[in-house]
Amino acid sequence: MISLVIPVYNEEVLIFDLFGRVQKVMEEIGEPFEVILVDDGSSDSTPDKLKSCHDKDARFKILTLSRNFGHQAAYTAGLSYAKGNYIVMMDGDLQDPPELIAEMYRLAGTGAFDVVYGRRLHRKERFLKRMLIKCFHSIYTRLSNLENVRQVGNFCLLSRRALKAFLSLQEKNRYLPGLRSFIGFRQGYVDYSRPDRELGTAKMSLHRLFILAFDAVFSFSSLPVKVCLYSGFAGVILIFLAVTYALIGKLAGLAPLGWSSLILSIYFIGSVQLLSIGILGEYVYRIYRETQNRPVFLVLEYIE
């Protein structure tokens, strides 16, 4: 059986389009399937439309969370309920074409891969968003030392054993593409061009994308905290040079350094300290969240 996990949040305008396309694709594949639609605390008519989909086809199941826990948590919830031998992760905005699932399943069925990604060769979203995402992927690939994270999102197919390993990772600060790459196994790609949204508005605002990017970087790289160390070393070297310059000037009978040099030095040291405290604070906050050990999600209702 193939399980599809699709998180949705206030997507009332496209629920029926999503239902129709997914149903058609899965019936063409010809394998038993289930679709777990994860309602991440929607406040519009999305829950009612999801129930209508379930009434039309009981293979479409509804997992309702008690509130909006976020995109990554919604995926985690759906994956924990999936029963299939193969599990597909797909966004509910139809920017991930469900028609690619057949090719993903074909590749996984050969036994050559446990994870098959949808790799985005092109994106048709707004220019600013495309550039920011491209920069993030370029930087993150270098910082994380993880493979298979460039130009991929959540859209993928996992074998059951890959999913079991994936769900064994229990951290609260979750960046799913990074965790998926971390588990290893044999990983392949299906390339596609990612379209812009045709209906509705994007739920991942730039603010949320920046938060997700911070989670990704701080969860998989030690470089930010090393920046503190490198900044400290740079500050020590500059202060040493400044002291040496002042001593030479005094011995040579030159005029003493003015107040501007002193103020600039104070500003520099203060900026380094604030930057270091901020970076360390990001790590401490994430450690605090882990030690709280709160659940990633809470379920209100599951309709099979």
Residue pairs with C-beta under 8 A, 6 or more apart in sequence:
1 31
1 32
1 33
1 34
1 83
1 84
1 85
1 86
2 26
2 29
2 31
2 32
2 33
2 34
2 84
2 85
2 86
2 87
2 88
2 101
2 105
3 33
3 34
3 35
3 36
3 82
3 83
3 84
3 86
3 87
3 88
4 22
4 26
4 33
4 34
4 35
4 36
4 87
4 88
4 90
4 101
5 36
5 38
5 75
5 78
5 79
5 82
5 87
5 88
5 89
5 90
6 18
6 22
6 35
6 36
6 37
6 38
6 78
6 90
6 91
6 92
7 38
7 40
7 71
7 74
7 75
7 78
7 91
7 92
8 15
8 18
8 37
8 38
8 39
8 40
8 42
8 46
8 50
8 92
9 39
9 40
9 41
9 42
9 46
9 68
9 71
9 74
9 92
9 203
10 42
10 43
10 44
10 46
10 200
10 203
11 18
11 42
11 46
11 92
11 93
11 200
11 203
12 42
12 44
12 45
12 46
12 49
13 199
13 200
14 92
14 93
14 94
14 198
14 199
14 200
15 46
15 49
15 50
15 53
16 49
16 52
16 53
17 94
17 199
18 92
18 94
19 53
19 56
19 57
19 60
21 94
21 98
21 99
22 35
22 98
23 57
23 60
25 98
25 99
25 101
25 102
26 33
26 35
26 59
26 101
28 102
29 101
29 102
29 105
31 105
33 59
33 84
34 59
34 60
34 61
34 82
34 83
34 84
35 59
35 60
35 61
36 61
36 63
36 78
36 81
36 82
37 50
37 53
37 60
37 61
37 62
37 63
37 92
38 63
38 65
38 74
38 75
38 77
38 78
39 46
39 47
39 50
39 62
39 63
39 64
39 65
40 65
40 68
40 69
40 70
40 71
40 73
40 74
41 65
41 66
41 67
41 68
41 69
47 62
47 64
50 60
50 62
51 62
51 303
53 60
54 60
54 61
54 62
54 303
58 304
61 81
61 302
61 303
61 304
62 301
62 302
62 303
63 77
63 78
63 81
63 299
63 301
63 302
63 303
64 299
64 300
64 301
64 302
64 303
65 73
65 74
65 77
65 297
65 298
65 299
65 300
66 298
66 299
66 300
67 298
69 77
69 296
69 297
69 298
71 154
71 203
71 204
71 208
71 212
72 174
72 175
72 176
72 212
73 174
73 296
73 297
74 297
75 89
75 154
75 176
76 167
76 174
76 176
76 296
76 297
77 296
77 297
77 299
79 87
79 89
79 163
79 166
79 167
80 167
81 302
82 163
84 160
85 159
85 160
86 105
86 108
86 157
86 158
86 159
86 160
87 157
87 158
87 159
87 160
87 163
88 101
88 104
88 156
88 157
88 158
89 154
89 155
89 156
89 157
89 158
89 176
90 96
90 98
90 101
90 154
90 155
91 153
91 154
91 155
93 197
93 200
93 202
93 203
94 197
94 198
94 199
95 194
95 195
95 196
95 197
96 118
96 153
96 154
96 155
96 194
97 192
97 195
100 118
100 155
100 190
100 192
101 157
103 190
104 116
104 118
104 156
104 157
104 190
105 157
107 113
107 116
107 188
107 190
108 114
108 116
108 157
108 159
112 186
112 188
113 159
113 186
113 187
113 188
114 158
114 159
114 161
114 162
114 185
114 186
114 187
115 148
115 156
115 157
115 158
115 159
115 162
115 180
115 183
115 185
115 186
115 187
115 188
116 156
116 157
116 187
116 188
116 189
116 190
117 148
117 152
117 155
117 156
117 187
117 188
117 189
117 190
118 152
118 153
118 155
118 156
118 189
118 190
118 192
119 151
119 152
119 189
119 190
119 191
119 192
120 151
120 152
120 153
120 192
120 193
120 194
121 151
121 191
121 192
121 193
122 193
122 194
123 130
123 133
123 193
123 194
124 193
124 194
124 195
124 196
125 194
125 196
126 196
129 206
129 209
132 206
132 209
133 209
136 213
136 216
137 149
137 150
137 151
138 150
139 217
140 149
140 178
140 213
140 216
140 217
140 220
140 221
141 149
141 150
143 217
143 220
143 221
143 223
144 178
144 216
144 217
144 220
144 221
145 220
145 221
146 178
146 181
146 182
146 220
147 181
147 187
148 180
148 181
148 187
149 177
149 178
149 181
152 177
152 189
153 177
154 176
154 177
156 180
158 166
158 180
159 185
161 185
162 183
162 185
165 183
165 184
165 185
166 179
166 180
166 183
169 179
169 182
169 183
171 179
171 219
171 290
172 289
172 290
172 292
172 293
172 294
172 296
173 215
173 218
173 219
173 286
173 289
173 290
174 215
174 219
174 296
175 212
175 215
175 216
175 219
175 220
177 216
178 216
178 219
178 220
181 187
182 220
204 212
214 282
215 286
217 223
217 224
218 224
218 282
218 283
218 286
219 286
224 279
224 282
224 283
225 279
225 280
225 283
227 275
227 276
227 279
228 275
228 276
228 279
228 280
231 272
231 275
231 276
232 272
232 276
234 272
235 268
235 269
235 272
238 265
238 268
239 265
239 269
242 257
242 261
242 265
245 257
246 256
246 257
249 255
249 256
249 257
250 256
